[in-house]
Amino acid sequence: MTGFDWYMVIWGAAVLALAGGALAAYRLSWKRSVTYALIWACIFAAATLLFNALGG
């Protein structure tokens, strides 16, 4: 890992903490939170697969 890679790891952890805090502010049940997380994961996976399939 280069020095720049550490910044990306720290930035990613900060983004996840921010997203987790925002989700916790809604005070949703765990079941609903997991459902939303899986939905967003599927959306990003589909977008990534579509982008790669189109030669991006």
C-alpha positions as CSV (number, residue, x, y, z in Angstrom):
1,M,0.0,0.0,0.0
2,T,1.2,3.5,-0.8
3,G,0.7,6.5,1.4
4,F,-2.3,7.6,-0.7
5,D,-4.1,4.3,-0.1
6,W,-4.4,5.0,3.7
7,Y,-6.3,8.2,2.9
8,M,-8.8,6.2,0.9
9,V,-9.3,3.7,3.8
10,I,-9.8,6.6,6.3
11,W,-12.2,8.3,3.9
12,G,-14.2,5.1,3.4
13,A,-14.5,4.5,7.1
14,A,-15.6,8.1,7.6
15,V,-18.3,7.8,4.9
16,L,-19.6,4.5,6.4
17,A,-19.7,6.2,9.9
18,L,-21.6,9.1,8.5
19,A,-24.1,6.8,6.7
20,G,-24.5,4.7,9.8
21,G,-25.2,7.8,11.9
22,A,-27.8,9.1,9.4
23,L,-29.5,5.7,9.3
24,A,-29.5,5.5,13.2
25,A,-31.1,8.9,13.3
26,Y,-34.2,7.5,11.7
27,R,-34.5,4.9,14.5
28,L,-35.6,2.1,12.2
29,S,-35.9,-1.5,13.2
30,W,-32.9,-3.7,12.4
31,K,-35.0,-5.7,10.0
32,R,-35.9,-2.6,8.0
33,S,-32.3,-1.3,8.1
34,V,-30.9,-4.6,6.7
35,T,-33.6,-4.6,4.0
36,Y,-32.6,-1.0,2.9
37,A,-28.9,-1.9,3.0
38,L,-29.5,-4.9,0.8
39,I,-31.6,-2.9,-1.6
40,W,-28.9,-0.3,-2.0
41,A,-26.2,-3.0,-2.4
42,C,-28.2,-4.5,-5.2
43,I,-28.7,-1.2,-6.9
44,F,-24.9,-0.4,-6.8
45,A,-24.0,-4.0,-7.9
46,A,-26.4,-3.7,-10.9
47,A,-25.0,-0.3,-11.8
48,T,-21.5,-1.6,-11.6
49,L,-22.3,-4.7,-13.8
50,L,-24.1,-2.5,-16.3
51,F,-21.2,-0.1,-16.5
52,N,-18.7,-3.0,-17.0
53,A,-20.9,-4.7,-19.6
54,L,-21.1,-1.5,-21.7
55,G,-17.3,-1.4,-21.8
56,G,-16.8,1.4,-19.2
